[in-house]
Amino acid sequence: MEYSLFTKLAAEFFGTAILMIFGNGSVANVELKNTKGHHAGWLNIAMGYGFGVMFPVLMFGAVSGAHINPAMTIAQAVNGMFPWNEVLPYIIAQLLGAALGQFIVYLTYYPHYKETEDADAIFATFCTTDADDKKVNYFLNEMFGTLVLVFGALCCLMDPWGEKDPAAAAIVVGFIVWGLVTSMGGPTGPGLNPARDLMPRVLHAILPIPSKGSSRWNEAWIPVVAPIVGAIVGAWLFVVFFN
């Protein structure tokens, strides 16, 4: 069944919002003061992001492809897998969805944002940054992480077994994200998605949060550009070797 562009954009909007609620919501649960999950650990965050990708792909994969990531949209267009005339509408829907999802996280954790005095903990619930404060490492981690994500996701969703059983493929994609956060997430978070970092950073800058610190705009280009580069390469590898 072919859906209208409006329906596809709605799927991208709600899918990206769900990604943010599960992903950055899990970070807020771990990092913010006096939550039920305070200090629950990295596996809790990895699980949140894995589910945050798995559920939208299950819900909307058949509608819009469930890109929920501008890097995925751009990479598919560059490699001839997605129409260019839908790229900008998809990205706008994804950015707006990310903003909504992050704002919901802020609202639901509002008392804990007020109680938390650690600026780094607050920032982590919005954006990525390099743990060693190295921009080169930041770029490489986000680039290679997104490369693996996009390559793996396309292999699952577009190989014959994935097309035959898209639900199983969507579950595997969720586990790819879960595994990436546990394996390659230590240096930066990770983001692997320009919308997941950019829109929360905007909200971090404008929302009235005590002790929030800097929004670190000097490095904000990295989690936007690096995932796009990695995604393009990952999609290219899939097209060259398996499509």
Backbone torsions as a table, in degrees:
resi	resn	phi	psi	omega
1	MET	NA	133.6	178.8
2	GLU	-98.8	124.5	-178.9
3	TYR	-94.3	156.7	176.3
4	SER	-68.0	159.4	178.2
5	LEU	-60.5	-38.5	179.3
6	PHE	-59.4	-43.7	179.5
7	THR	-65.5	-40.0	177.1
8	LYS	-62.0	-41.6	-179.9
9	LEU	-67.2	-37.4	175.8
10	ALA	-61.5	-40.3	178.2
11	ALA	-63.6	-42.7	178.7
12	GLU	-66.0	-38.9	179.2
13	PHE	-62.8	-54.1	-177.5
14	PHE	-70.3	-35.2	178.8
15	GLY	-63.0	-43.3	179.8
16	THR	-69.9	-35.2	175.8
17	ALA	-62.3	-42.1	178.8
18	ILE	-64.2	-41.2	175.7
19	LEU	-54.1	-46.3	-178.0
20	MET	-68.2	-40.4	-179.2
21	ILE	-62.4	-46.4	179.8
22	PHE	-72.1	-43.7	-174.9
23	GLY	-72.4	-67.1	-178.5
24	ASN	-71.3	-22.2	172.0
25	GLY	-63.2	-39.6	178.1
26	SER	-67.3	-35.9	176.7
27	VAL	-64.8	-43.8	178.7
28	ALA	-60.6	-40.5	-180.0
29	ASN	-61.9	-36.0	-177.7
30	VAL	-82.6	-40.9	-168.1
31	GLU	-91.1	-30.4	-172.9
32	LEU	-83.2	151.2	-172.6
33	LYS	-70.1	138.6	171.8
34	ASN	66.8	19.5	171.4
35	THR	-80.0	165.2	177.4
36	LYS	-66.5	-24.6	-178.0
37	GLY	-107.8	17.9	-177.2
38	HIS	-56.1	128.0	-178.6
39	HIS	65.0	26.0	179.0
40	ALA	-65.8	-25.6	173.1
41	GLY	110.6	172.1	-173.2
42	TRP	-66.6	-33.9	-179.6
43	LEU	-64.3	-32.6	176.3
44	ASN	-62.4	-41.1	179.1
45	ILE	-68.3	-44.1	179.5
46	ALA	-60.3	-41.4	178.4
47	MET	-63.8	-41.7	179.3
48	GLY	-59.5	-43.8	179.6
49	TYR	-71.3	-36.5	177.3
50	GLY	-61.3	-46.6	177.0
51	PHE	-67.8	-33.6	-179.3
52	GLY	-64.6	-23.8	173.5
53	VAL	-93.9	-41.8	-176.3
54	MET	-58.6	-47.4	-174.6
55	PHE	-66.9	-45.8	176.2
56	PRO	-61.5	-35.6	178.3
57	VAL	-66.5	-40.1	175.6
58	LEU	-65.0	-41.6	-176.2
59	MET	-73.2	-41.8	-167.4
60	PHE	-124.1	3.1	-178.5
61	GLY	-57.1	-39.3	-179.0
62	ALA	-78.6	-10.8	-178.3
63	VAL	-93.2	-58.0	-173.8
64	SER	-119.2	-3.9	-169.8
65	GLY	90.6	-11.2	179.4
66	ALA	48.4	55.5	175.1
67	HIS	-63.8	-46.4	-177.4
68	ILE	41.6	32.4	-173.1
69	ASN	-166.5	115.1	179.2
70	PRO	-56.9	-32.3	179.7
71	ALA	-63.5	-40.4	177.5
72	MET	-65.2	-42.4	179.9
73	THR	-62.9	-49.2	-179.8
74	ILE	-63.3	-43.3	-177.9
75	ALA	-61.9	-42.6	179.2
76	GLN	-66.9	-38.3	178.0
77	ALA	-64.7	-44.9	-180.0
78	VAL	-59.6	-35.7	-177.2
79	ASN	-95.7	16.6	173.4
80	GLY	73.7	22.6	-176.7
81	MET	-106.8	-1.2	-174.7
82	PHE	-153.6	139.6	-176.9
83	PRO	-70.2	133.9	-178.2
84	TRP	-63.5	-30.1	-176.9
85	ASN	-70.2	-11.7	177.2
86	GLU	-102.6	-2.7	-175.3
87	VAL	-64.2	-53.6	-177.1
88	LEU	-62.6	-45.9	176.5
89	PRO	-58.3	-41.1	177.6
90	TYR	-60.3	-46.8	-177.0
91	ILE	-64.1	-41.6	178.5
92	ILE	-61.3	-44.2	178.6
93	ALA	-61.6	-41.3	179.8
94	GLN	-65.9	-42.4	179.4
95	LEU	-63.8	-44.1	179.6
96	LEU	-66.7	-39.0	177.3
97	GLY	-63.7	-40.7	177.6
98	ALA	-62.9	-39.6	178.4
99	ALA	-64.2	-43.9	179.0
100	LEU	-62.9	-46.8	-179.5
101	GLY	-59.8	-43.7	179.3
102	GLN	-66.2	-37.7	179.4
103	PHE	-65.8	-35.8	176.0
104	ILE	-64.7	-40.6	175.4
105	VAL	-59.4	-44.7	179.1
106	TYR	-60.3	-45.3	-178.3
107	LEU	-64.5	-43.5	-175.9
108	THR	-72.6	-25.8	179.4
109	TYR	-107.1	16.1	-174.7
110	TYR	-51.5	-47.9	179.7
111	PRO	-60.4	-33.5	-177.2
112	HIS	-77.7	-30.0	171.8
113	TYR	-63.5	-39.0	-180.0
114	LYS	-68.1	-32.4	-176.8
115	GLU	-83.8	-22.0	-175.2
116	THR	-82.0	128.6	-179.0
117	GLU	-104.2	-10.0	-178.5
118	ASP	-83.4	109.0	-177.6
119	ALA	-62.9	-36.4	179.7
120	ASP	-66.4	-38.6	178.0
121	ALA	-64.4	-41.7	178.1
122	ILE	-63.8	-46.2	-178.5
123	PHE	-60.7	-37.7	-178.3
124	ALA	-62.5	-25.6	178.9
125	THR	-78.3	-6.3	178.5
126	PHE	-112.6	-51.7	-164.7
127	CYS	-134.5	173.4	174.4
128	THR	-99.9	161.8	170.8
129	THR	-161.4	160.8	-179.1
130	ASP	-82.2	128.4	-176.7
131	ALA	-62.3	-28.4	179.8
132	ASP	-99.5	6.0	177.9
133	ASP	56.6	42.2	178.4
134	LYS	-118.4	119.1	-176.0
135	LYS	-67.4	-34.8	179.4
136	VAL	-65.5	-45.2	178.9
137	ASN	-63.9	-39.2	176.8
138	TYR	-56.2	-49.5	-178.0
139	PHE	-63.9	-48.1	-176.6
140	LEU	-63.4	-41.3	-178.5
141	ASN	-64.9	-44.4	179.9
142	GLU	-69.1	-35.4	-179.7
143	MET	-68.3	-52.2	-177.3
144	PHE	-69.3	-36.1	177.2
145	GLY	-61.2	-43.7	179.7
146	THR	-70.5	-35.2	176.5
147	LEU	-57.4	-49.2	-179.6
148	VAL	-63.9	-41.9	-179.8
149	LEU	-60.6	-50.5	-176.5
150	VAL	-68.4	-44.7	177.9
151	PHE	-59.4	-46.9	-179.6
152	GLY	-65.8	-43.2	-178.5
153	ALA	-64.0	-43.9	179.8
154	LEU	-65.5	-39.2	177.5
155	CYS	-61.6	-40.4	180.0
156	CYS	-70.0	-47.3	-169.9
157	LEU	-81.9	-26.0	-171.8
158	MET	-114.3	-7.9	171.1
159	ASP	-71.5	160.3	-175.2
160	PRO	-53.8	-41.0	-178.1
161	TRP	-66.3	-35.8	-180.0
162	GLY	-71.7	-38.1	177.1
163	GLU	-67.7	-31.2	178.6
164	LYS	-74.4	-34.6	-177.6
165	ASP	-133.6	74.4	-175.1
166	PRO	-62.5	-28.5	178.7
167	ALA	-65.4	-44.8	177.9
168	ALA	-62.9	-40.4	178.8
169	ALA	-63.2	-41.1	179.2
170	ALA	-62.7	-39.0	178.4
171	ILE	-64.5	-41.6	178.8
172	VAL	-64.5	-39.4	177.4
173	VAL	-60.3	-40.1	175.7
174	GLY	-59.8	-39.6	178.2
175	PHE	-70.6	-30.4	174.3
176	ILE	-61.1	-45.6	178.6
177	VAL	-63.7	-45.7	178.2
178	TRP	-55.4	-48.1	-179.9
179	GLY	-65.3	-38.7	179.3
180	LEU	-64.8	-39.6	179.4
181	VAL	-65.3	-38.6	179.5
182	THR	-73.4	-31.6	-173.4
183	SER	-95.4	-44.1	-175.5
184	MET	-113.4	5.1	-175.3
185	GLY	-84.9	-10.6	-175.5
186	GLY	-60.0	-44.1	-177.6
187	PRO	-68.4	-36.5	-170.3
188	THR	-130.2	-16.2	179.9
189	GLY	143.9	-57.8	-12.2
190	PRO	-97.5	176.1	177.9
191	GLY	-95.6	-62.2	177.9
192	LEU	61.9	17.8	-171.3
193	ASN	-164.7	111.9	-178.5
194	PRO	-56.8	-38.9	-178.9
195	ALA	-67.7	-36.7	-178.5
196	ARG	-64.5	-24.7	-179.9
197	ASP	-102.7	-43.1	-171.3
198	LEU	-66.8	-51.2	-176.3
199	MET	-67.9	-41.8	172.4
200	PRO	-60.7	-33.3	178.1
201	ARG	-65.6	-38.8	176.3
202	VAL	-61.3	-45.1	179.5
203	LEU	-65.9	-38.6	176.3
204	HIS	-57.5	-38.0	-177.9
205	ALA	-71.2	-32.8	-171.0
206	ILE	-104.0	-20.6	-177.6
207	LEU	-75.8	144.3	-178.0
208	PRO	-81.9	82.4	-178.9
209	ILE	-112.4	119.0	176.9
210	PRO	-61.4	144.4	174.0
211	SER	63.6	23.7	-174.3
212	LYS	-78.3	-23.1	178.9
213	GLY	73.7	-161.5	-176.0
214	SER	-77.5	149.9	173.8
215	SER	-89.1	-0.6	172.7
216	ARG	53.9	52.6	-178.1
217	TRP	-68.6	-19.1	-179.8
218	ASN	-65.1	-20.2	179.9
219	GLU	-116.2	6.7	-174.1
220	ALA	-64.8	-22.2	-179.6
221	TRP	-69.4	-26.1	-173.2
222	ILE	-65.4	-52.5	179.9
223	PRO	-73.0	3.3	170.5
224	VAL	-98.2	-51.2	-175.1
225	VAL	-75.7	-45.4	-175.1
226	ALA	-60.6	-44.9	177.1
227	PRO	-62.9	-34.4	178.8
228	ILE	-65.2	-44.4	178.1
229	VAL	-61.5	-48.4	-179.7
230	GLY	-62.1	-40.1	-179.3
231	ALA	-65.7	-41.6	178.8
232	ILE	-60.4	-44.3	179.0
233	VAL	-66.0	-42.5	179.9
234	GLY	-62.3	-43.4	177.9
235	ALA	-66.5	-38.0	178.1
236	TRP	-61.8	-43.4	178.4
237	LEU	-61.5	-39.6	177.9
238	PHE	-64.0	-45.5	-177.9
239	VAL	-63.8	-44.0	-175.6
240	VAL	-68.1	-42.1	-171.5
241	PHE	-99.2	-25.4	-170.9
242	PHE	-131.4	-0.2	-177.9
243	ASN	-118.2	NA	NA
